[in-house]
Amino acid sequence: MRDARRLLHREKATEQEKLEMLRRAVTIGIEDWRQGRLDDCPVDEILDEIDRQEV
């Protein structure tokens, strides 16, 4: 039972960390947009870059 609780806690912490990373990325993106710093890179390339960073 303790192992299951530890695993659940670890998984929840990992999810929270991912959520915080996403919030930071969105905040940076919004600020870039407000400052006129836009990128014409296709969305597929951006998503591929995000996937590479997660590994």
C-alpha positions in Angstrom: 0.0 0.0 0.0 2.8 2.4 0.9 4.5 1.7 -2.5 1.3 2.5 -4.3 0.9 5.8 -2.4 4.5 6.7 -3.2 4.0 6.0 -6.8 0.8 8.0 -6.9 2.5 10.9 -5.2 5.5 10.7 -7.6 3.1 10.6 -10.6 1.2 13.6 -9.3 4.4 15.6 -8.7 5.5 14.8 -12.3 2.2 16.0 -13.7 2.4 19.2 -11.6 5.9 19.8 -12.9 4.7 19.4 -16.5 1.8 21.7 -15.9 4.1 24.4 -14.4 6.4 24.1 -17.5 3.4 24.5 -19.8 2.2 27.6 -17.8 5.7 29.1 -18.1 5.8 28.5 -21.8 2.4 30.0 -22.3 3.4 33.1 -20.2 6.5 33.5 -22.3 4.6 33.1 -25.5 2.0 35.7 -24.5 4.7 38.1 -23.5 6.6 37.6 -26.8 3.3 38.2 -28.7 2.7 41.4 -26.7 6.2 42.6 -27.6 5.7 41.8 -31.2 8.2 38.9 -31.2 6.4 36.5 -33.5 7.8 33.4 -35.2 6.5 32.2 -38.6 7.6 28.7 -37.8 5.0 26.0 -38.6 3.2 24.6 -35.6 4.3 21.1 -36.5 7.9 22.1 -36.1 7.3 23.8 -32.8 5.6 20.7 -31.5 8.4 18.5 -32.7 10.9 20.8 -30.9 8.8 20.5 -27.7 8.8 16.7 -28.0 12.6 16.7 -28.4 13.0 18.8 -25.3 11.0 16.4 -23.1 13.3 13.4 -23.8 
